[in-house]
Amino acid sequence: MMHTASLLSVEPEPSLPTRGLVVRLAAVVVCLLSASSPTSAQETAKTLLPAPVVPVAASIDRAEVDAAVAALDGIVGDVMQATGVPGIAVAVVYRDDVIFEKGYGVREAGRPESVDPDTVFLLASLSKPITSTIVAGLSAREQFALDDPVSRHDPDFRLADPYVSEHATFIDLLSHRSGLATGAGDYLEDLGYDRDTILGRLHMQPLDAFRSTYHYSNFGYTAGAVAAARAAGKAWEDAAEEVLFQPLGMTRTSYRNADFLAHENRARIHVRNDAGEWEARFERDPDAEAPAGGASSTITDLAEFLRLQLAGGMHGGEQRIDPAALAVTHKPHSVSHRRPESAARDSFYGLGWGVSYDDDGRVVLSHSGAFNLGTATNLTLLPGEQLGIAVLSNGMPVGAVETIALTFVDLATHGEQTVAWLPLLGGVFDAMREGERADAAAAIPTGDPGPALPLEDYAGTYANDYYGPLEIAVAGEQLAATMGPQDAPVTFALTREEGGRFTFETIGEGGTGPSVAFFSGDEGGKPARVLLAAYDTQGLGTFERE
């Protein structure tokens, strides 16, 4: 998502709606750089693969890596002391050897159980590079191409534009250039809808320009992975086990939340409260977006994944993933952020990887993951050096995992820390959260709230094709709004502010504090419609009285 010095040039990106920091992380600490311009749909219906990246000769030796590894205890300790993050796990791979694996802190704040290399963490968006690797493996096994149209393998795939529905490829979806908006489908997930329902409603989302814009879309990514699994005649979760987890011995890695919950040795997710204390307040079920954000794993398993990446798909002396297909995931495919007025490098995205270049011209592959509800993770690789680091934590994103990874690379590369990473990145995350709240407040309508009708007049059923029905009922001195899947709906209170303007608290990963329900129109003396401001980011938040 951002970068400075030799690796990252960090600056706030207010143009990206956060949808929780899980969305922005791919553009804030991950350096995303592209060697070629995006291809427009008018020029070609096929995605041209970029030219190979020319490697730079290795310049880090084992002694320099060992010195950086020796500093890790101190680096992690300093970050944990400064942030209070309850638990962290770190692994380092160098030249196909796992040279460091260690857990720090505790699995749950206030409890004694410690983090060790076998503690299972939710990975959030670190699921994406794992997913692109699996899709690459499926493409070679099932003989479909990564630049095939997704609809050829999943006839149910549909977006708002028929041309895009017909021509969007796996590369388009896995590099976030389909035109789907950032966060498309995510609010349906917060409400509890399942994967099939959310993917089936993506065609109602408006699209930006195809192949010439970048928008980080969890469910666009998920659609691509699901289509790849369908090409193999399998469920996504089963395909992942067969193609990657079993061959690599990643026995504690899964895309099923039930598997995560079944582990006794698992890390609870934590948020930091207003008093600065860390609480295991929430649970997070990411099954609906599993390929984009629903994997769980240990630092031991991720070390094996790093070995595979750094060895071009080899693992344990066998070619587990086709090297040509894997190489496509490591190349830049979309421009995530242009900086024409800055000395900082532009940001680019591969397939589930940020692709950037340091001051020495070396390729850097990286990705961060986060849940606002309590997870932050990072992978950073220097493929030309055959060096990689994985960092997992059980706390909401505050820059801790990125600081550890970047400080380690800094020490290995320069022999010293060149940037005070934690205050820099911590400030970025704080600014992003403030920006998210400000964006949500700015989206609240400010028109005439109309007269204050009796509460009973607002009650009724309001229809919305995208979100489903909204039931409004009187609950004492308030209104109760119920929406979501019929078998497990969500109910929240509407408190009158003025006239037909009511406030409610947003929920889930996309929660941004209070928002507004705005009743308007007239149907037989009662409101004809209600706008839920928090759900109207793409103009889909109006519900009409039935």
C-alpha positions, 0 to 999 in steps of 0.5 A: 500500500505505500513505500519510502526510502529504498523500499516504501514511499509512504503517503496517505491515499485519501482517494481510496475508500478503506472499507476497513483497512483490509482494503487499503493495505494493498495500496499502503505498505505494499509497493505496487509497480508496473512495467507496462501500461494497462490494456484497454478493452477497446484495444484488445479482448485478450490480456497481454502478459508483460515482459519478463522482469530482468533480475538484479544480481544478488548483493546480500550475503549470509553474514548480513542476513544473519546479522538482521536475524540476530536483531529480530528479537529486539525489533519485535520487542521494541514494536510490541512495547511501543504498540502493545500488540498482544501476539506476533509470529515471525519467520525468515527464509533464505536460499530455501532454508527456514533460518528463523521461526518464533512466536512472541507474546500471547494468543489472547490479552489477559491470558497466559497462553503464549504464541509459538510457531504453530499458533494459527492466525487469521491472515486477512488479505495475505490470503491473496498471494496464496490464492493466486499461487493456487490459481496458477497451479490450477491453470497448469493442471487444468489447461486453462490460461490465466488470460482466459475469460473467466466466463468461459469457465464460470457461466454464472460470472456476470458484471454490470457491463456485458462486454466486461462479463464476457471478456474479463480474465483471471488476470483482470480479476486478480489484479483488481482492474475489472472496474468493480469498485473498492469494497464491492460486495463487502457490505453484503458480507458484513450483513451475513450474506454467503458467497454465492449470494454476494457473487450473484449480486455483483452485476448490480455494482456500477463499473469504472473503466475496464482495464484502465483503472485499479480498485481493490475488490475482495469479491472480484478477486473471489470471483476469479478464484471460484471460477478457477476452482470450477474449471477443475470441478472442485470447491475452492477450499478443496482445490486449495488443499489439493494443489498447495496445502497438502503438497507443501505440508501446510497442515494447519492452513485452511480457507475454512473458518471452522478449521480455524476455530477448531484449533486450540492453539489459535490467536484471538483477534484484538482491537485497541479501545479508546483507553489504548488497551487491547481487547479480544472483542470480536470474532470474524468469519471471512468464509464468504470472501475466503480466497481474498481474505479468509485463509488462516495459517501458522508462521511455520506453514507460511515459511514453506509457502515462502520457500515455494515462492522464492524457488520458482514453484519448487518445494522439497525437490519437486516442481509443485507449481508450474514456474511459468504460471507462477511467474505471471503472478509476480509480474505487474499487471495494473497501476494501483496509484500514480504519483506524477507530482511526487518523487515517489515511485508509482505503485503497481499490483501483480496477481495477489502481490505488490510488485516494486523496485528498490533503489538498487533496482531489485524486485520486491514482492509484498502484501499486507493483510488486515481486519479492522476487527483485529488482524494485521499480517505481512509478507515481504520477499526479495526474490533476487536475494532468495530472502523473505520474511513473514510477520503475523499478529493478532491486533488491528493494523497499527503498522507493527507487522510492516515495521518488523518486515521493513526494519529487517530488510533495511538491516539486511540491505544497509546494515542499519535501520534507515527509517523510523518505520513505526511512527511513519506507518503508525501515522499512515494508519491513523490518518487512514482511519480518520479519513475513513470516518471523515468520508463516511460523515461527508456522505451523510445527506444534509437535506430537509429532514421533513416533519417528525411523523409518528414512529408507526408511520415509518414502519413497514417493508422497504425493498432493495434489489441489492441488499434485500428487504429492510423491515422497519418496526417500532421498538419502544421510543426507537425504530428497529431496522432488520436486514440481511439473510432471512435465516440470520438477519441483522437488527439495529436501532434507529434513533430519531435525530430530527424529523425523518432523519434517524441515526444508527451505528454501522457494523462489521469490518466496514463499521465507521461509527454513526450513520444516518437513515433518511426517510423521504417522499410520500406514499399515503401520508407515510414515507415512500423510501429510506436512504441508509447513508452507510450503504450508499457508497455506490448509489445502492442504499435507497430502499423503496416502500413496498 
